């Protein structure tokens, strides 16, 4: 199959749909940023230092847990713990064996 065949087999609407998805997601990101900014600046309440310390500790703890879980995923994958189970048939016993 040549490159002209692959280009002609793609529907032209796919390019428009991709740009539409990008535009919608960009608009949602912009709206979330604006809402966050308005929520942050709409009040004159001061956050105590303990609040910032708790925020930093929460972020650090979340990052450590996430990194630890990702390390366990890579470890188990490399050691073969993620392989599907395999049924190992039992050895046939001898009737004279007395088992």
C-alpha positions in Angstrom: 0.0 0.0 0.0 1.5 3.3 -1.0 1.3 6.6 0.9 -1.3 7.9 -1.6 -3.5 5.0 -0.8 -3.5 5.6 2.9 -4.1 9.3 2.5 -7.1 8.7 0.1 -8.6 6.1 2.4 -8.8 8.5 5.4 -12.1 10.4 5.7 -11.7 14.1 5.6 -14.1 14.5 8.5 -11.5 12.8 10.8 -9.3 15.9 10.6 -12.1 18.2 11.4 -13.3 16.0 14.3 -9.7 16.0 15.7 -9.6 19.8 15.7 -13.0 19.9 17.2 -11.9 17.7 20.1 -8.8 19.8 20.6 -10.8 23.0 20.6 -13.4 21.6 23.1 -10.6 20.4 25.5 -8.8 23.7 25.2 -12.0 25.6 26.1 -12.5 23.3 29.1 -8.9 23.9 30.3 -9.3 27.6 29.9 -12.6 27.5 31.8 -11.1 25.4 34.6 -8.1 27.8 34.9 -10.4 30.9 35.0 -12.7 29.2 37.6 -9.6 28.3 39.7 -8.2 31.8 39.5 -11.6 33.4 40.4 -12.0 31.0 43.3 -8.5 31.7 44.6 -8.8 35.5 44.4 -12.5 36.0 45.3 -12.0 35.9 49.0 -9.8 37.9 51.3 -9.4 35.0 53.8 -5.8 34.3 54.7 -4.5 30.8 54.8 -2.4 30.1 57.9 1.1 28.7 57.6 -0.2 25.3 58.9 -2.5 25.2 55.9 0.4 25.6 53.5 2.4 23.0 55.4 -0.5 20.5 55.2 -0.8 21.3 51.5 2.9 20.6 50.8 2.9 17.4 52.9 -0.2 16.2 51.1 1.4 16.8 47.7 4.7 15.1 48.7 2.9 12.2 50.2 0.8 11.7 47.1 3.8 11.9 44.8 5.7 9.3 47.0 2.7 6.9 46.9 2.3 7.3 43.2 6.0 6.8 42.5 6.0 3.7 44.8 3.0 2.2 43.1 4.6 2.8 39.7 7.8 1.2 40.9 5.8 -1.9 42.1 4.1 -2.1 38.7 7.4 -2.1 36.8 9.0 -4.5 39.3 6.1 -7.0 39.0 6.1 -6.7 35.3 9.8 -7.4 34.9 9.8 -10.3 37.4 6.9 -12.0 35.5 4.3 -11.7 38.2 1.8 -10.2 35.7 1.9 -13.3 33.5 -1.4 -15.2 33.2 -1.9 -18.3 35.3 -1.0 -21.6 33.6 -2.7 -24.8 34.5 -0.1 -27.4 35.4 -1.5 -30.9 35.1 -1.0 -33.3 38.0 1.2 -36.3 37.3 -0.8 -39.5 37.0 -0.3 -41.6 40.0 0.5 -45.3 39.8 -2.4 -47.6 41.1 0.2 -49.8 42.7 1.8 -46.8 44.5 -0.9 -46.8 47.2 -1.8 -43.1 46.9 
